[in-house]
C-alpha cells in the first residue's frame, strides 16, 4: 500500500467522525437561511440568534439519532422513524426555548413551518447519499486497512464477525493466527487460518498489514509480552482485547491516573459532560411538566383527601444513587402505607387499595409527585425504577448484578417499564427480567434512548393490564 493510501485510510475515521457530527447541523442551518432568503427576510437580530440555537440543538439532539453513523445498519424505514422522533424533540426544544424567552411572536410562522417540514426530508436524502458514497468508496481495496487477528477465542470471533459484516469500518480481515487452529474453524471465523504465532512477524512484514488485534487471554501475560516485543519491529498498529471483556460490563472505557492507564469495568454513564446534560434535561423537563400538570396535581390531592382518611402524599424510603437511602413521594393510593423491613407488594384486587387509588395506580398518576424528587436531585425522569429498601435487601442476594442498577439515579419511568416489566414482581424470574433491562439501559444510555423511553411511556400508561 502506498504512502498516500496509508494517509487516507488513517485519516478516514477522523474525517467520518467530523462529517457525521456536522452534516445534520449544517443542513438544518443552511435550509433555514435559504428559506429566509426566499421569504425576503434579512438574517439579523433574533433570526441570527435562531441560527445559532438551531446549530447547537441539532449538534446535540440529531447526533443521537445515529443517522450518519457509518456503522448503523438499520434499514431506511427505521432510520426515517428514528429521525422523525429526534426531529420532534428538537422542535419541542425550540418551542420550549421560545416560550421561556417570550420570543415566539417575533418569527414568521410560515418560515418556521416550511423549515420544520423541508429540513428532515433534506437530512434523510443527505443520509442516503452519504451512505451510498461511503460504501462506494470503501469497496475499493486501496481504501481498506488490512487486519489480522492473533488468537482464536470468543473475542476474536466477535471481532471477525463485526469486520466481515460491516464494510463501513473500512477494514479487510486477512485471516487469523493461533497455535491451536482446531479452536476455531475458518468457516466460524469467516477468514482463513494463516498459521502459528511464530510466523506472525514475517507475515506482517511481507504483506503490509495495517492493524493487528491480539485476543490472547490476560493469563498468558508472558506470551503477550513476547509477541509485542517482536511486533515492535513493524509499523502496524496493535490493539489488545483482553478477555475481561467477555464478562458483563457497564460503561467499559479507558481512563488514567497520571500516566497509568486504567480500564473501567463498571461505571456510571453519567460522568463528565453526560452528567451535566442528564441533570440539565431533568430540570428543564420536570419544571415544564410540573407547570403543565399543576391543575391535575391539585385535583388529585383534593380527591385523595376527600375520599379516604390519611395523608395526601405517601413517603417511602428507597435506594437511590450508589445505594444511598432517599425518600420518594407518591399520592397515597392505599389505606395502609408500609415502609418497614417487610413490605407486601400490591396485588390484583388488593383490599388495601382505595377506589381512587386503583384509578391512580392504573394510569400511574400516583407517581406524579416524583417530579418534585427529580427537582430535588434524588431521582431522574428516566432510570431504573426505585424499589423499596426491604425488596432491595431481599433481591440483592438472589440476583447477580442487582446493585449495579444503583450506579445511576432511579427514574420515574425506565427501560424495563416500557418493555412490559410493570406491576407486581411475584417471582424472582420477573425481577430478574427487570434487572436485565435496567443493566441494558446503563450499558447503552444516551439522550436519544431517554427520549424514546419517554415517548414510549406516554403510550404505555394506557396499557394498564399489568398495573394494579
C-alpha positions in Angstrom: 0.0 0.0 0.0 1.4 3.4 -1.0 2.0 6.3 1.3 -1.0 8.3 0.0 -3.3 5.4 0.6 -1.9 4.9 4.1 -2.5 8.5 4.9 -6.1 8.3 3.5 -7.0 5.2 5.5 -5.5 6.7 8.7 -7.4 9.9 8.3 -10.7 8.3 7.2 -12.1 7.5 10.7 -11.4 11.1 11.8 -13.0 12.5 8.6 -16.0 10.3 9.1 -16.4 11.3 12.7 -16.3 15.0 11.9 -18.7 14.6 8.9 -21.2 12.6 11.0 -21.2 15.3 13.6 -21.7 18.2 11.2 -23.9 17.1 8.3 -27.2 17.5 10.2 -26.4 20.8 11.9 -25.1 22.3 8.7 -28.1 21.2 6.7 -30.5 22.4 9.4 -28.9 25.9 9.4 -28.5 26.1 5.6 -32.1 25.2 4.9 -33.3 27.9 7.4 -31.1 30.5 5.8 -32.2 29.6 2.3 -35.9 29.8 3.4 -35.3 33.2 5.0 -33.7 34.4 1.8 -36.6 33.4 -0.5 -39.0 34.9 2.1 -37.3 38.2 1.8 -36.2 38.2 5.5 -32.8 39.5 6.5 -30.5 37.3 8.6 -30.1 39.6 11.6 -31.2 40.1 15.2 -33.5 37.3 16.5 -33.1 35.3 13.3 -29.3 35.3 13.7 -29.8 34.1 17.3 -32.2 31.4 15.9 -29.5 30.1 13.5 -27.1 29.7 16.5 -29.7 27.9 18.5 -30.6 25.6 15.6 -27.0 24.7 15.1 -26.4 23.9 18.7 -29.6 21.9 19.2 -29.1 19.8 16.1 -25.5 19.2 17.1 -26.7 17.8 20.4 -30.0 16.2 19.6 -29.8 15.0 16.0 -26.4 13.3 16.6 -28.2 10.9 19.0 -30.3 9.6 16.1 -27.1 7.9 14.7 -28.4 8.8 11.3 -25.0 9.5 9.8 -23.2 6.8 11.8 -21.4 4.7 9.2 -21.8 1.6 11.3 -25.5 1.9 11.7 -27.1 -0.9 9.7 -30.7 -0.1 10.3 -33.0 -0.1 7.2 -34.4 3.0 5.5 -37.7 2.9 7.4 -36.1 2.5 10.8 -33.7 5.4 10.0 -36.6 7.6 8.9 -38.6 6.8 12.0 -35.6 7.5 14.2 -35.0 10.9 12.6 -38.7 11.9 13.0 -38.5 11.1 16.7 -35.4 13.3 17.3 -36.7 16.0 14.9 -39.9 16.2 17.1 -37.7 16.5 20.2 -35.8 19.4 18.5 -39.0 21.2 17.5 -40.3 20.8 21.1 -37.0 22.2 22.4 -37.2 25.2 20.1 -40.8 25.9 21.2 -39.8 25.5 24.9 -36.9 28.0 24.5 -39.3 30.4 22.7 -41.8 30.1 25.5 -39.2 30.7 28.2 -37.7 33.7 26.4 -41.1 35.1 25.2 -39.8 35.4 21.6 -42.3 33.1 19.8 -44.2 36.1 18.3 -41.0 37.6 16.7 -40.7 34.9 14.0 -42.6 34.4 10.7 -44.8 31.4 11.2 -44.7 30.4 7.5 -40.9 30.3 7.6 -40.9 28.1 10.7 -43.5 25.7 9.3 -41.7 25.4 5.9 -38.4 24.8 7.6 -39.8 22.2 10.0 -41.2 20.2 7.1 -38.5 20.6 4.5 -35.4 20.1 6.7 -36.0 16.5 7.9 -36.7 15.4 4.2 -33.4 17.1 3.2 -31.5 15.4 6.0 -32.9 12.0 5.1 -31.9 12.4 1.5 -28.4 13.5 2.5 -28.1 10.5 4.8 -28.9 8.1 1.9 -26.4 9.9 -0.4 -23.7 9.9 2.3 -24.1 6.1 2.9 -24.1 5.3 -0.8 -20.9 7.3 -1.4 -19.2 5.9 1.7 -19.9 2.3 0.8 -18.8 3.0 -2.9 -15.6 4.4 -1.6 -14.8 1.6 0.8 -15.5 -1.1 -1.7 -12.1 -0.2 -3.2 -9.4 -2.3 -1.5 -6.9 0.5 -1.6 -9.2 2.4 0.9 -9.3 -0.5 3.3 -6.9 -1.3 6.1 -5.6 -4.9 6.2 -6.2 -6.6 9.5 -5.1 -9.9 11.2 -6.3 -11.4 14.4 -4.0 -13.1 16.9 -5.8 -15.8 18.9 -8.8 -17.9 18.3 -11.5 -17.5 21.0 -14.8 -15.8 21.7 -13.4 -12.2 21.4 -11.6 -12.9 18.1 -14.8 -14.5 16.7 -16.8 -11.4 17.6 -14.2 -9.0 16.1 -14.1 -11.1 12.9 -17.8 -11.1 12.7 -18.1 -7.4 13.1 -15.4 -6.7 10.5 -16.8 -9.1 7.9 -20.4 -7.9 8.3 -19.8 -4.1 8.2 -17.9 -2.6 5.2 -18.2 0.8 6.7 -15.4 0.1 9.2 -13.0 0.3 6.2 -11.2 -2.9 7.3 -10.4 -6.0 5.4 -9.8 -9.1 7.6 -7.0 -11.1 6.0 -7.0 -14.0 8.5 -6.0 -15.2 11.9 -3.0 -16.8 13.7 -3.2 -19.3 16.5 -1.2 -22.2 17.8 -4.4 -24.2 18.1 -6.2 -24.0 14.8 -8.7 -26.5 15.9 -10.1 -24.0 18.3 -11.9 -22.1 15.5 -12.6 -23.2 12.0 -12.1 -20.9 9.0 -15.9 -21.0 8.5 -16.7 -19.8 12.0 -14.0 -17.1 11.8 -15.1 -16.0 8.4 -11.5 -15.7 7.3 -8.6 -18.1 6.6 -6.2 -19.7 9.1 -2.7 -18.2 8.4 -0.5 -20.3 10.7 1.0 -20.5 14.1 2.1 -17.4 16.1 5.8 -17.8 15.4 5.0 -16.9 11.7 3.3 -13.6 12.5 6.2 -11.2 12.2 7.3 -12.4 8.8 3.8 -12.4 7.5 3.1 -8.8 8.7 6.3 -7.5 7.1 5.7 -9.3 3.8 2.0 -8.4 3.4 1.8 -4.8 4.6 -0.6 -5.5 7.5 -2.0 -2.3 8.9 -3.8 -3.5 12.1 -3.2 -6.4 14.5 -5.8 -7.4 17.0 -4.4 -9.5 19.8 -7.0 -11.6 21.7 -4.7 -13.8 23.8 -6.1 -14.2 27.4 -4.5 -12.0 30.1 -3.5 -15.1 32.0 -0.9 -15.6 29.3 1.0 -12.4 30.1 4.4 -13.6 29.2 3.2 -14.8 25.8 1.6 -11.4 25.1 4.8 -9.5 26.1 7.0 -11.7 23.8 4.6 -11.1 20.9 4.6 -7.3 21.5 8.3 -7.2 21.6 8.5 -8.9 18.2 5.8 -6.8 16.6 7.6 -3.5 17.6 9.8 -4.3 14.5 6.8 -3.4 12.3 4.8 -0.3 11.6 1.5 -2.0 12.2 -1.0 -0.6 14.7 -1.5 -3.0 17.5 -4.7 -3.4 19.7 -5.0 -5.7 22.6 -8.5 -7.1 23.5 -8.2 -8.7 27.0 -10.6 -11.5 27.9 -12.1 -9.4 30.7 -14.5 -8.1 28.0 -16.3 -11.4 27.8 -17.9 -10.6 31.2 -20.9 -8.3 31.8 -19.5 -4.8 31.8 -21.2 -1.5 32.5 -19.9 1.5 30.5 -16.5 0.0 30.0 -14.0 2.5 28.8 -10.4 3.7 29.2 -9.2 6.2 31.8 -6.0 7.1 33.5 -4.5 8.3 36.8 -1.4 10.3 35.9 0.5 8.3 33.3 -1.1 5.0 34.4 -3.8 3.6 32.0 -7.0 2.1 33.6 -9.9 0.2 32.2 -13.3 1.0 33.7 -15.3 -2.3 34.1 -18.3 -0.9 35.9 -19.0 2.8 35.8 -21.9 5.2 35.7 -22.8 6.6 32.2 -23.3 10.0 33.8 -19.7 11.2 34.3 -18.4 14.5 32.9 -20.5 16.2 30.3 -23.0 13.3 30.2 -23.9 14.0 33.8 -24.4 17.7 33.1 -26.6 17.0 30.1 -28.6 14.4 32.1 -29.2 16.8 35.0 -30.0 19.8 32.8 -32.6 17.8 30.8 -34.1 16.5 34.1 -34.5 20.1 35.4 -35.9 21.5 32.2 -38.4 18.7 31.7 -39.6 18.4 35.3 -40.1 22.2 35.6 -42.1 22.2 32.3 -44.2 19.2 33.3 -44.9 20.4 36.8 -46.2 23.7 35.4 -48.3 21.8 32.8 -49.8 19.3 35.3 -50.2 21.6 38.3 -54.0 21.7 38.0 -54.1 17.9 37.8 -51.9 17.7 40.9 -54.3 19.9 42.8 -57.4 17.9 41.8 -55.8 14.6 42.7 -54.6 16.0 46.1 -58.2 17.2 46.9 -59.7 13.9 45.8 -57.3 11.8 47.9 -58.0 14.0 51.0 -61.8 13.8 50.5 -62.2 10.1 49.7 -60.2 8.5 52.4 -58.6 9.1 55.8 -54.9 9.8 55.9 -52.2 11.9 54.4 -52.3 13.1 50.7 -48.7 12.0 50.0 -47.1 8.8 50.8 -43.3 8.9 51.5 -41.3 5.8 51.3 -37.6 5.0 51.7 -35.9 3.7 48.6 -32.4 3.2 47.4 -31.0 5.9 45.2 -27.7 6.7 43.6 -24.9 4.5 44.9 -27.3 2.6 47.1 -28.0 5.5 49.5 -31.4 5.8 51.0 -33.7 8.5 49.6 -37.3 9.5 50.3 -39.7 9.1 47.4 -43.1 10.8 47.1 -46.3 9.3 45.7 -50.0 10.1 46.0 -51.4 7.8 48.7 -53.4 5.0 47.0 -53.8 2.6 49.9 -55.4 2.6 53.3 -52.1 1.2 54.8 -48.7 2.6 53.8 -45.9 0.1 54.6 -42.3 1.3 54.9 -40.6 -1.2 57.2 -38.4 -4.3 57.0 -41.2 -6.3 55.3 -43.4 -4.9 52.5 -46.1 -6.7 50.7 -46.4 -5.6 47.1 -49.8 -4.6 45.7 -51.6 -7.5 44.0 -54.6 -7.7 41.7 -57.8 -6.8 43.7 -55.7 -5.8 46.7 -58.1 -4.8 49.5 -55.6 -2.2 50.7 -56.0 -0.1 47.5 -58.7 2.6 47.7 -61.2 3.1 44.9 -59.5 6.3 43.9 -56.1 4.7 44.4 -57.0 2.0 41.9 -57.6 4.6 39.2 -54.4 6.5 40.2 -52.3 3.3 40.0 -53.9 2.1 36.8 -52.7 5.2 34.9 -49.6 5.8 37.0 -51.0 9.1 38.3 -49.8 8.3 41.8 -46.2 8.7 40.6 -46.6 12.4 39.5 -45.2 13.9 42.8 -41.9 12.2 41.9 -41.2 15.1 39.5 -40.5 17.0 42.8 -38.0 14.3 43.6 -36.4 15.0 40.2 -36.0 18.7 41.0 -34.5 17.8 44.4 -31.9 15.7 42.6 -32.9 12.5 44.3 -34.4 11.0 41.1 -34.2 11.3 37.3 -37.1 11.3 34.8 -35.6 8.2 33.2 -33.8 5.5 35.1 -34.3 2.1 36.9 -37.5 2.3 39.0 -36.7 2.6 42.7 -37.6 -0.5 44.8 -38.5 -0.4 48.5 -35.5 -0.9 50.8 -36.9 -4.2 52.1 -37.2 -5.5 48.5 -33.6 -4.4 47.7 -32.2 -6.3 50.6 -34.2 -9.4 49.6 -33.3 -9.5 45.9 -29.7 -8.3 46.1 -28.7 -11.8 47.4 -30.8 -13.6 44.8 -30.0 -11.8 41.5 -26.4 -11.3 40.2 -25.6 -7.7 39.5 -28.8 -6.4 41.2 -27.0 -3.5 42.9 -25.3 -2.3 39.7 -28.6 -0.6 38.8 -27.8 1.9 41.5 -24.9 3.4 39.5 -27.5 5.9 38.3 -30.4 7.8 40.0 -33.7 5.9 40.0 -36.3 7.1 37.5 -40.0 7.9 37.2 -40.0 5.7 34.2 -37.4 3.2 32.8 -36.4 0.8 30.0 -37.9 -2.1 31.9 -41.3 -0.5 32.3 -41.7 0.4 28.6 -40.8 -3.2 27.7 -43.6 -4.7 29.7 -42.0 -5.2 33.1 -44.6 -3.3 35.2 -46.7 -4.3 38.1 -46.1 -7.0 40.7 -42.9 -8.9 40.7 -44.2 -12.0 42.4 -41.4 -14.3 41.2 -37.6 -14.0 41.1 -37.7 -14.5 37.4 -39.9 -11.4 36.9 -37.5 -9.3 39.0 -34.5 -10.8 37.0 -36.1 -9.6 33.8 -36.4 -6.1 35.2 -32.8 -6.1 36.2 -31.7 -7.3 32.8 -33.4 -4.3 31.2 -32.0 -1.9 33.8 -28.5 -3.0 33.2 -29.1 -2.9 29.4 -30.1 0.8 30.0 -26.9 1.5 31.8 -24.8 -0.1 29.1 -26.5 1.8 26.2 -27.5 5.1 27.7 -27.9 8.2 25.5 -30.2 11.2 25.5 -31.8 9.5 22.5 -32.6 6.4 24.5 -34.1 8.6 27.2 -36.3 10.3 24.6 -37.5 7.0 23.2 -38.4 5.8 26.7 -40.3 9.0 27.5 -42.3 8.7 24.2 -43.0 5.0 24.8 -44.1 5.8 28.4 -46.8 8.1 27.1 -48.2 5.1 25.2 -47.5 2.5 27.9 -49.5 4.2 30.6 -52.7 3.5 28.7 -51.9 -0.3 28.6 -53.0 -1.0 32.1 -53.4 -4.7 32.2 -50.3 -5.3 34.4 -50.8 -2.3 36.7 -52.8 -2.6 40.0 
